[in-house]
Amino acid sequence: MGQIHPPKPARLIMGVLTQPDQALLDSALARVGQLTGPPRWQSGVSLFTHTTYYNREMGDTIWRLFVAFDPLVPREFLSRIKHWTNGIEREFARGQDRRINLDPGYITEANLVLATTKDHAHRIYLGQGIFAEVTLTVRDKRFAVLPWTYPDYAEEQTRAFFDAPRRAMLDEFRRGEWRMLAWPAESATGPDSG
């Protein structure tokens, strides 16, 4: 019988889609930063053109960027974090329409995992209405795509962006020194979520 051991923590990442409004983006990242601290890594902003799925809510021009954070997280926190980011999306919404979309996930030594509310054949249910998807795997020390990888995550520059947060985490593991995210004890899903 195999021995049960908790896995190493993971690096929190987030895919961000937003209306083209720098003040909105800055405010939303500052709100996320109340828990995580500011992003340690942030990609450049590009136009999101892979699907029109978000256009009804956000308009025809949508910005895409990716961020990663310094504190590591227990992997079992992913569903809590997804509930918390959904709450932040509601804070910035206009009526029922989101102005910003925050897709949390994490990087491990072996993969990049995203949280989602949508079930599919390749997703695992975590609880609390949240599923997990392995979106990228690590092969030959680089992130590699899978048949279901979202096109923007499959792009070479996106996969290259996630290399730096992963390498930093591996270095922290080698040194035996890393900082963990301090999740508030008073709430099951996150700060100010009720």
URCOR-V449682 format. One record per residue. N is the residue number from 0. SS is DSSP state (A for helix, B for strand, O for the rest). NEAR is the number of other ideal C-beta (glycine too) atoms within 12 Angstrom. D_CENTER is the distance of its C-alpha to the mean C-alpha in whole Angstrom. Layout:
{{N,SS,NEAR,D_CENTER} {N,SS,NEAR,D_CENTER}}
//
This chain:
{{0,O,3,34} {1,O,4,31} {2,O,5,30} {3,O,6,27} {4,O,6,25} {5,O,10,21} {6,O,18,19} {7,O,23,18} {8,O,27,14} {9,B,40,11} {10,B,44,9} {11,B,48,6} {12,B,49,4} {13,B,47,3} {14,B,40,5} {15,B,42,8} {16,B,37,11} {17,B,39,14} {18,B,31,18} {19,O,22,20} {20,O,20,20} {21,A,14,20} {22,A,15,21} {23,A,29,18} {24,A,30,15} {25,A,21,17} {26,A,20,17} {27,A,35,14} {28,A,31,12} {29,A,19,15} {30,A,28,15} {31,A,37,11} {32,A,24,13} {33,A,20,16} {34,A,33,14} {35,A,38,12} {36,O,21,14} {37,O,19,14} {38,O,30,11} {39,O,23,13} {40,B,28,12} {41,B,24,12} {42,O,28,13} {43,O,16,16} {44,O,23,16} {45,B,23,17} {46,B,17,19} {47,O,33,17} {48,O,18,20} {49,O,21,18} {50,O,16,19} {51,O,14,21} {52,O,18,19} {53,O,29,18} {54,A,19,21} {55,A,13,23} {56,A,23,20} {57,A,30,19} {58,O,22,22} {59,O,14,23} {60,O,19,22} {61,B,34,18} {62,B,30,16} {63,B,36,13} {64,B,35,11} {65,B,44,8} {66,B,38,8} {67,B,39,8} {68,B,36,10} {69,B,24,13} {70,B,31,13} {71,B,36,12} {72,B,40,12} {73,O,23,14} {74,A,29,12} {75,A,21,14} {76,A,37,12} {77,A,40,9} {78,A,32,11} {79,A,33,12} {80,A,43,9} {81,A,38,8} {82,A,31,12} {83,A,38,12} {84,A,43,9} {85,A,29,12} {86,A,27,14} {87,A,38,13} {88,A,33,13} {89,A,24,17} {90,A,25,18} {91,A,32,18} {92,O,22,19} {93,B,17,23} {94,O,9,24} {95,O,10,22} {96,B,18,21} {97,O,32,17} {98,O,31,17} {99,B,39,13} {100,B,37,11} {101,B,41,7} {102,B,41,5} {103,B,46,2} {104,B,42,3} {105,B,45,6} {106,B,44,9} {107,O,33,12} {108,O,26,16} {109,O,22,16} {110,B,31,13} {111,B,45,9} {112,B,43,8} {113,B,42,6} {114,B,42,7} {115,B,31,10} {116,O,24,13} {117,O,19,15} {118,O,15,17} {119,O,17,19} {120,O,10,21} {121,O,18,18} {122,O,21,16} {123,B,20,16} {124,B,18,17} {125,B,25,15} {126,B,18,17} {127,O,23,17} {128,O,17,17} {129,B,32,13} {130,B,26,13} {131,B,34,11} {132,B,35,11} {133,B,30,12} {134,B,40,11} {135,B,39,13} {136,B,28,15} {137,B,26,17} {138,B,13,21} {139,O,8,23} {140,O,14,21} {141,B,17,18} {142,B,37,16} {143,B,23,17} {144,B,24,17} {145,O,23,18} {146,O,15,20} {147,O,20,17} {148,O,24,14} {149,O,28,13} {150,A,18,16} {151,A,33,14} {152,A,37,12} {153,A,23,15} {154,O,24,17} {155,A,17,18} {156,A,18,17} {157,A,30,13} {158,A,33,14} {159,A,21,16} {160,A,31,13} {161,A,40,11} {162,A,29,15} {163,A,24,15} {164,A,36,12} {165,A,33,13} {166,A,23,17} {167,A,25,17} {168,A,37,16} {169,A,23,18} {170,A,16,21} {171,A,24,20} {172,A,20,21} {173,A,13,24} {174,A,10,25} {175,O,8,24} {176,O,12,23} {177,O,22,19} {178,O,19,18} {179,B,21,16} {180,O,32,14} {181,O,17,17} {182,O,27,16} {183,O,17,19} {184,O,9,21} {185,O,11,23} {186,O,16,20} {187,O,18,19} {188,O,27,16} {189,O,34,15} {190,O,27,17} {191,O,17,19} {192,O,23,18} {193,O,12,22}}
//
